[in-house]
Amino acid sequence: MPLLAALQLAVALPIYAAQTRFTLAPPANSTAPFIFNALSSLLSLWPNTYHHNGHTIVPGTLAAHTPLYHARKDTAPPSSPEWFAFDAEMSHTIMVLRGGPTFLSTYRTTQESRVLYFDGMSAAWGSTGWLDTQEVLLSGASTVNTLGVEKEEIRWMDDYGRAQRLCEWAASRDVDGFVRMNAGFEVLWCDFTSPTLQLVSQLNITVPGTPAPRPRGPRRPHPFDPDATQSRSGTDAPDFPPMPPDGPRHPFPGRPGGPFSRLPPRAPLAQSSADEWIRIASLRAFSPQRHIALDYSKLVTFYHPRLASLAERMGTMRGHRVWRDVSEADAASIAAELDEVLKRDGRGSGVDWGTVARGVVERWAGRLMQLHMLLNATTASPLNSTQVTLDVRLLTYAPLAPFLAMGSSLNASGFELVFGLTPELMGSAFERCVASSTGFLGEGAELTPQEDLLKMSIEGVLHRICSDIGKIFAESYDAASSSASLLSGDGGRAMVARWATTLQALVGWLDWTEWLRCSEVCAWDSVCTMPLWPIQMASNTDADSDSSPQTRGPWGGGAEEDDWRPRCHRLKGSNVPWA
């Protein structure tokens, strides 16, 4: 009977017939977790705020009949290039809080438009890496040339100049605009006279009590933007503050007694504007921005292992830089690859790789963190090794259950159940686990080179997860089936400590933002949010705090471990640094 069951299982799993290739672990310096993280997070707000230095460029389409919003201080048609917001609250906040009248124009796309998406905080201004991929695409590589001479620094504040250069680059490549992100997603639109764009309405949204516009003298050049006075300074250009040049951990204006305390009173109906932007942004935490379809078969990444100047980097993604580290040859290689994919017809295999990657996260994130927290709590308190082993066995069995042929291997050990009793007959549970998200493609799938990299990255991440969890299940399964003496004393404590160390390393290696959450359910007058540039640099107090706004977060000082912790933010009238 067991043999018959094994044969039936072998027939039912032909798709996994040739998966011994999964037994090779990814190398220690593998970029698989970085590529996977970017892939699973594209067009989502929190992951791209946390991993703010983007490395990914993806062609896509903006759907026909997409509503787009543009606010300005006069009724003149926008010149090209200019920006759209996907959310009216974003446009409203940027302009209505400044003095003088505000006009909101609503547009729609009349047909699909070709766009290029830069991940990370690619619409924010600062010298921390947010704009690296755009500048390397436009200008080449690092800050030091081959003669060792310092190259000109990126002009972080010159967003209109950068927009002009991006659109000049796009003109010969049939790209209509660029999707970027700060506290929300925007479209940098290159040609406002395009028939692809239609004006729907223009409204005077100035609220009663709006103060007169402040006098605007000649713009002072930013120290890293010597030609800033030549950049656009029209009435649609927001006065966002500059980022300090030395990195993200510097306070912005906004502490008690700072510039905010000297601002003129805000119009009563404008009090909630910034908070409404925060409210809308909180809805995009892990939900990808609507109306955009990315073509994953053409995804280009600076995490490609062929890029020798970047491939050896270690540490978390937040510390990775492109502009600082990439070589001229690797920068040129990415530019050439992007040109090639933009010329290529078709959409590859048609696999929605973003959905595949998010499916892996959905399946594993909660289970891994539950196990991680259990083991952390266990090692910090008196230990009942027997109960802990039973709990660990149950938690590790659940995600592996679809891959374990337990009914065909009744007397197998835990290791044999996971890593193969008769692999030549039906493969192993480990191999099926690794192939669970990509094995459906089979051996004859026609993938683009970019899809091959995505597939290998997903399998590399699953290899690590399935291996670590498989080993812990095997040990706990065998220990729970053995005599109680194996679970008592130093041996049991050492085994549990080893599991805790494994989970700690795995969670750090994966570095998933899905583990960031508020520690409580926020009240209806609050939203769960993390620091968002530029609207929460100056007001990011806890929901239960009525103190003056304090600068907090990765660009406002404070303890490193506290920087990225989401909090309940009370919607009570936040200040912004440009009004």
C-alpha positions in Angstrom: 0.0 0.0 0.0 2.7 2.6 0.8 4.4 1.7 -2.5 1.1 2.3 -4.4 0.6 5.6 -2.6 4.2 6.6 -3.6 3.6 5.7 -7.2 0.3 7.7 -7.3 2.1 10.7 -5.8 4.9 10.4 -8.4 2.4 10.5 -11.2 0.6 13.5 -9.6 3.8 15.5 -9.4 5.3 15.4 -12.9 6.0 19.1 -12.8 8.6 18.6 -10.1 10.4 15.7 -11.9 13.6 17.5 -12.5 14.2 19.7 -9.5 17.5 18.3 -8.1 19.0 21.7 -9.3 17.4 23.3 -6.2 19.8 21.5 -3.9 22.5 24.2 -4.5 22.1 27.0 -2.0 22.5 30.6 -3.2 26.0 32.0 -2.5 26.6 34.0 0.7 26.8 37.3 -1.3 23.7 36.5 -3.4 21.6 39.5 -4.5 18.5 37.3 -4.5 16.9 38.7 -1.4 17.4 42.3 -2.7 15.9 41.6 -6.1 13.1 39.7 -4.4 12.4 42.5 -2.0 12.2 45.0 -4.8 10.0 42.8 -6.9 7.5 42.1 -4.2 7.3 45.8 -3.2 7.0 47.6 -6.6 4.5 50.5 -6.5 3.9 50.0 -2.7 4.5 52.9 -0.3 6.0 51.5 2.9 8.5 49.1 1.3 9.8 51.8 -0.9 10.0 54.2 2.0 11.9 51.7 4.2 14.2 50.5 1.3 14.4 54.0 0.0 17.4 53.8 -2.3 15.8 52.3 -5.3 17.8 50.0 -7.7 15.0 49.0 -10.1 13.7 50.5 -13.4 10.6 48.9 -14.9 8.7 49.8 -18.1 5.0 49.8 -17.8 1.7 51.3 -19.0 -0.6 53.9 -17.5 -4.2 52.8 -18.1 -6.5 54.7 -20.3 -9.0 56.9 -18.5 -6.7 57.3 -15.5 -7.6 60.5 -13.5 -4.6 62.7 -12.8 -4.3 65.9 -10.7 -2.2 69.0 -11.0 -2.5 72.0 -8.6 -0.8 75.4 -9.2 -1.1 79.0 -8.1 -2.4 80.4 -11.4 -4.7 79.4 -14.3 -2.0 79.1 -16.9 -1.7 75.7 -18.6 1.3 73.7 -17.3 4.4 73.9 -19.3 6.2 70.7 -20.1 7.5 68.7 -18.3 5.4 68.8 -15.2 4.0 66.5 -12.5 0.7 64.8 -11.8 -0.5 63.2 -8.6 -2.7 60.1 -8.6 -4.5 61.5 -5.5 -6.1 64.9 -5.3 -5.1 65.1 -1.7 -1.4 65.2 -2.7 -1.9 68.0 -5.1 -4.1 69.9 -2.7 -1.6 69.8 0.1 1.4 70.8 -2.0 -0.3 74.0 -3.2 -3.3 75.0 -1.0 -1.2 75.6 2.1 0.8 78.3 0.4 -0.5 81.8 0.3 -2.5 83.1 -2.6 -5.1 81.4 -4.9 -4.9 77.7 -5.8 -6.3 76.0 -8.9 -6.7 72.3 -9.3 -6.8 70.8 -12.8 -8.1 67.3 -13.3 -6.9 65.4 -16.4 -7.5 62.0 -17.8 -5.5 59.8 -20.1 -7.3 59.0 -23.4 -5.4 55.8 -24.1 -2.7 53.7 -22.6 0.6 55.5 -22.1 4.1 54.2 -21.8 5.8 55.0 -18.5 9.0 54.1 -16.8 9.0 53.4 -13.0 11.9 54.1 -10.7 11.5 52.3 -7.4 12.5 53.6 -3.9 11.9 57.2 -2.9 12.7 58.4 -6.3 10.7 61.7 -6.1 12.3 62.8 -2.8 15.2 65.3 -2.6 18.3 64.3 -0.7 21.9 63.1 -0.9 21.2 59.7 0.6 20.7 57.7 -2.6 17.0 58.4 -3.4 17.8 59.8 -6.9 20.8 57.6 -7.7 19.2 55.4 -10.4 17.9 58.4 -12.4 21.2 60.3 -12.2 23.3 57.3 -13.2 21.0 56.6 -16.1 21.3 60.2 -17.2 24.9 61.0 -16.3 26.9 57.8 -15.9 28.7 56.5 -12.8 30.4 57.4 -9.6 31.6 60.7 -8.0 35.2 60.0 -8.9 36.4 59.6 -12.5 39.2 57.3 -13.7 41.8 59.9 -12.9 40.7 60.1 -9.3 39.3 63.6 -9.8 36.1 64.4 -7.9 33.2 64.6 -10.3 30.4 67.1 -10.0 27.9 66.1 -7.2 24.3 65.3 -8.1 22.1 68.5 -8.1 19.5 67.1 -5.7 17.3 70.2 -5.7 17.2 70.7 -9.5 14.1 68.6 -10.0 13.0 70.6 -13.0 16.4 70.3 -14.6 16.3 66.5 -13.9 12.8 66.3 -15.4 13.9 68.1 -18.5 16.8 65.7 -18.9 14.7 62.6 -18.3 12.1 63.8 -20.9 14.9 64.5 -23.4 16.1 60.9 -22.9 12.5 59.6 -23.2 11.7 61.4 -26.5 13.6 59.0 -28.7 12.3 55.9 -26.7 8.6 56.4 -26.9 8.2 57.0 -23.2 5.4 59.4 -22.2 6.4 59.8 -18.5 8.0 58.6 -15.4 6.4 57.2 -12.2 8.2 58.1 -9.0 7.3 58.2 -5.3 7.8 60.3 -2.1 4.8 60.4 0.3 2.7 59.3 -2.7 3.1 58.3 -6.3 3.4 60.9 -9.1 3.8 60.9 -12.8 6.4 63.2 -14.4 4.6 63.9 -17.7 6.8 65.0 -20.6 4.3 66.6 -23.0 1.2 68.4 -21.8 0.2 69.0 -25.5 0.0 65.2 -26.1 -3.4 64.0 -27.4 -3.0 61.2 -24.9 -3.9 63.8 -22.2 -7.3 65.5 -21.9 -8.2 68.3 -19.5 -11.4 67.5 -17.6 -11.8 70.5 -15.3 -10.0 73.3 -13.6 -11.4 74.6 -10.3 -10.4 77.5 -8.0 -10.1 75.6 -4.8 -8.7 78.5 -2.7 -10.2 78.2 0.8 -11.6 81.3 2.7 -9.0 82.9 4.9 -6.0 81.9 2.8 -3.3 84.5 3.4 -1.8 86.5 0.6 1.2 85.0 -1.1 4.5 85.7 0.6 7.0 87.9 -1.4 9.3 85.7 -3.4 12.7 87.2 -3.9 15.5 85.7 -6.0 15.9 82.0 -5.2 19.1 81.3 -3.3 21.1 78.6 -4.9 21.4 75.4 -3.0 25.0 74.6 -2.1 24.9 71.4 -4.2 23.0 73.1 -7.0 25.1 76.1 -8.2 22.8 76.7 -11.2 19.6 76.5 -9.2 18.7 80.1 -10.1 18.3 78.8 -13.7 15.8 76.2 -12.7 12.1 76.8 -13.0 10.8 79.1 -10.3 7.3 79.6 -11.6 4.1 79.6 -9.5 3.7 75.9 -9.7 7.1 75.0 -8.2 6.7 73.9 -4.5 9.0 75.3 -1.9 10.1 72.0 -0.4 13.1 72.3 2.0 16.5 71.0 1.0 18.0 67.8 2.5 21.2 68.4 4.5 24.2 67.2 2.5 25.7 64.9 5.1 23.0 62.2 5.2 19.5 61.5 6.4 19.9 62.0 10.2 19.6 65.7 10.5 16.6 67.7 11.8 14.4 69.7 9.5 12.8 73.0 10.6 9.9 72.3 12.8 11.1 71.8 16.4 9.4 74.1 19.0 10.6 77.6 18.5 11.7 76.9 14.9 10.3 78.3 11.7 6.9 76.7 12.1 6.3 78.8 15.2 6.6 81.9 13.1 4.3 80.9 10.2 1.2 83.0 9.6 -2.1 81.3 10.7 -3.5 78.8 8.3 -6.9 79.0 6.8 -9.4 77.0 8.9 -10.5 74.7 6.1 -6.8 74.0 5.2 -6.0 72.7 8.7 -6.5 69.0 7.7 -4.9 69.1 4.3 -1.6 67.5 5.2 -3.4 64.9 7.3 -5.7 63.9 4.5 -2.6 63.3 2.3 -1.3 61.1 5.2 -4.6 59.3 5.3 -4.5 58.5 1.6 -0.9 57.5 1.8 -1.6 55.1 4.6 -3.9 53.2 2.2 -1.0 52.6 -0.1 1.2 51.0 2.6 1.3 47.6 0.9 -1.3 48.0 -1.8 0.3 48.7 -5.2 -0.6 52.0 -6.9 -3.6 51.5 -9.2 -3.8 52.3 -12.9 -0.2 51.1 -13.6 0.7 47.8 -15.2 4.4 46.9 -15.0 6.1 44.8 -17.6 8.2 42.5 -15.4 9.7 40.8 -18.4 11.6 44.0 -19.0 12.6 44.8 -15.4 16.1 46.1 -15.1 18.0 46.1 -11.8 21.2 47.4 -10.4 21.2 44.3 -8.2 22.0 42.1 -11.2 24.8 39.8 -10.2 26.7 40.6 -13.4 27.4 44.1 -12.1 30.8 43.4 -10.5 31.1 46.9 -8.9 27.8 46.4 -6.9 27.5 42.6 -6.5 29.8 42.3 -3.4 27.8 44.7 -1.2 26.6 43.5 2.1 24.4 44.9 4.8 20.8 46.0 4.6 19.3 47.5 1.4 18.9 50.9 3.1 22.6 51.4 3.0 23.1 50.5 -0.6 24.0 53.2 -3.1 24.2 53.2 -6.9 25.7 56.6 -7.7 28.5 56.2 -5.1 29.5 52.6 -5.9 28.7 51.7 -9.5 31.5 51.6 -12.1 31.3 53.3 -15.5 31.2 50.0 -17.3 28.3 48.7 -15.1 26.4 52.0 -15.5 26.7 51.7 -19.3 25.6 48.1 -19.1 22.4 49.0 -17.4 21.7 51.8 -19.8 22.2 49.4 -22.7 20.0 46.8 -21.2 17.2 49.4 -20.6 17.5 50.5 -24.3 17.2 46.9 -25.4 14.1 46.1 -23.3 12.4 49.3 -24.5 12.9 48.3 -28.1 11.7 44.7 -27.5 8.2 43.7 -28.5 5.9 41.5 -26.5 5.6 40.9 -22.7 7.7 37.7 -22.3 6.0 34.7 -20.7 3.1 36.8 -19.4 3.8 35.7 -15.8 2.8 38.3 -13.2 6.1 38.1 -11.3 5.1 40.7 -8.8 2.1 38.7 -7.8 4.2 35.6 -7.5 6.7 37.3 -5.2 3.9 38.8 -3.1 2.4 35.4 -2.8 5.6 34.1 -1.2 5.6 36.9 1.3 1.9 36.4 2.1 2.5 32.7 2.7 5.6 33.0 4.9 5.8 36.4 6.5 3.3 35.8 9.4 4.5 32.3 10.1 8.1 33.2 10.2 7.5 36.1 12.5 5.3 34.0 14.8 8.1 31.4 15.1 10.7 34.1 15.5 8.8 35.7 18.4 8.1 32.4 20.0 11.8 31.4 20.0 12.8 34.9 21.2 10.4 34.7 24.1 11.5 31.2 24.9 15.2 32.0 25.1 14.5 35.0 27.4 12.5 33.0 30.0 12.7 29.7 31.9 12.5 26.9 29.3 10.1 24.0 29.0 12.0 22.2 26.1 9.3 19.6 25.6 6.5 22.1 25.1 8.7 24.5 23.0 9.6 21.6 20.7 6.0 20.6 20.2 5.1 24.2 19.5 8.0 24.6 17.0 7.1 21.3 15.3 3.5 22.4 14.8 4.5 25.9 13.5 7.1 24.5 11.1 4.9 21.7 9.9 2.0 24.0 8.7 3.8 25.8 5.8 5.5 22.5 4.8 2.4 20.4 4.9 1.5 20.7 1.2 4.9 19.3 0.3 5.3 16.4 2.8 4.4 13.0 1.6 3.9 11.7 5.1 1.3 9.1 4.2 3.8 7.4 1.9 6.7 7.6 4.4 5.2 6.4 7.7 8.4 5.4 9.3 10.6 8.1 8.0 12.6 10.5 10.1 12.1 14.2 10.0 15.1 14.7 7.8 13.9 12.0 5.4 10.4 13.5 5.3 11.8 16.9 4.3 15.0 16.2 2.3 14.0 12.9 0.7 13.3 9.3 1.5 13.3 8.2 -2.1 14.1 11.4 -4.1 14.8 9.4 -7.3 11.1 8.3 -7.2 9.2 11.4 -6.2 11.7 14.2 -5.3 11.7 15.7 -1.9 9.5 18.0 0.1 12.3 20.5 0.2 12.5 20.6 -3.6 8.7 20.9 -3.9 8.8 23.7 -1.4 11.5 25.6 -3.4 9.6 25.1 -6.6 6.2 26.0 -5.1 6.0 29.4 -6.8 7.9 28.8 -10.1 7.6 25.0 -10.7 4.3 25.6 -12.7 6.4 27.0 -15.5 7.8 23.6 -16.4 11.0 23.1 -18.4 9.9 24.6 -21.7 8.9 28.0 -20.5 10.2 30.8 -22.7 11.5 33.5 -20.4 13.3 36.7 -21.1 16.7 37.2 -19.5 15.1 39.5 -17.0 12.4 36.9 -16.1 15.1 34.3 -15.7 16.7 36.6 -13.1 13.4 37.1 -11.3 12.7 33.3 -11.3 16.2 32.6 -9.9 15.7 35.2 -7.2 12.4 33.8 -6.1 13.8 30.3 -6.0 16.9 31.6 -4.1 14.7 33.2 -1.4 12.6 30.0 -1.2 15.7 27.9 -1.0 16.8 29.7 2.1 13.4 29.6 3.7 12.6 26.0 2.9 16.0 24.9 4.0 16.0 26.7 7.3 12.4 25.8 8.2 12.8 22.3 6.9 15.8 21.7 9.1 14.0 23.1 12.2 11.0 20.9 11.4 13.1 17.8 11.0 14.9 18.4 14.3 11.7 19.1 16.2 9.9 16.2 14.6 12.6 13.8 15.5 13.1 15.3 19.0 9.4 15.1 19.8 9.3 11.5 18.7 12.3 10.5 20.8 12.7 9.9 24.5 12.1 12.9 26.8 15.7 12.8 28.0 16.8 14.4 24.7 14.7 17.4 25.4 15.8 18.1 28.9 18.8 19.8 30.3 21.5 21.5 28.3 20.8 19.6 25.1 17.2 20.9 24.9 18.3 24.4 25.6 21.1 24.3 23.0 18.7 23.0 20.4 16.1 25.8 21.0 18.9 28.4 21.1 20.1 27.1 17.7 16.6 27.5 16.2 16.4 31.0 17.6 19.7 31.9 16.0 18.6 30.4 12.6 15.4 32.5 12.7 17.2 35.6 13.6 19.5 35.3 10.7 16.7 34.4 8.3 14.5 37.3 9.3 17.5 39.7 8.9 18.5 38.2 5.5 14.9 38.5 4.2 14.4 42.1 5.6 10.7 42.1 4.7 8.8 45.3 5.4 5.6 43.3 6.1 7.0 42.9 9.6 6.6 46.7 10.2 3.3 47.4 11.8 1.7 49.5 14.5 1.8 47.9 17.9 -1.9 48.7 18.4 -5.1 49.2 16.4 -5.3 52.9 15.6 -8.4 54.8 16.6 -10.7 56.2 13.9 -9.1 59.6 14.2 -5.7 58.2 13.6 -3.9 56.2 10.9 -1.0 53.8 11.1 1.9 55.3 9.2 5.7 55.5 9.1 7.9 58.6 8.3 7.0 60.0 4.9 9.0 62.6 3.1 8.0 65.5 2.9 4.8 65.6 4.9 5.9 63.9 8.2 9.3 65.3 8.7 8.0 67.9 11.0 4.9 66.4 12.6 5.1 62.7 13.5 4.0 62.5 17.1 2.2 59.5 18.5 -1.5 59.5 18.5 -1.8 59.9 22.2 0.6 62.9 22.3 -0.6 66.5 22.4 2.9 67.9 22.5 4.3 70.3 20.0 5.3 68.6 16.7 8.7 67.1 16.9 11.0 66.1 14.1 11.3 62.3 14.1 12.2 59.6 11.7 15.2 58.7 9.5 15.6 62.3 8.4 14.9 63.9 11.7 17.2 62.5 14.3 16.2 60.1 17.1 17.3 56.6 17.9 18.0 54.4 14.9 15.9 51.5 16.2 12.9 54.0 16.5 13.3 55.5 13.1 11.2 53.1 11.1 8.6 52.0 13.6 5.1 52.7 12.3 2.9 54.6 14.7 -0.6 55.7 15.1 -0.7 59.3 13.8 -3.5 61.5 15.0 -5.2 63.4 12.2 -5.2 66.7 14.0 -3.7 69.3 11.7 -0.1 68.5 10.8 2.4 71.2 9.8 4.4 71.0 6.6 7.8 72.5 5.9 6.8 74.6 2.8 3.8 76.5 4.1 
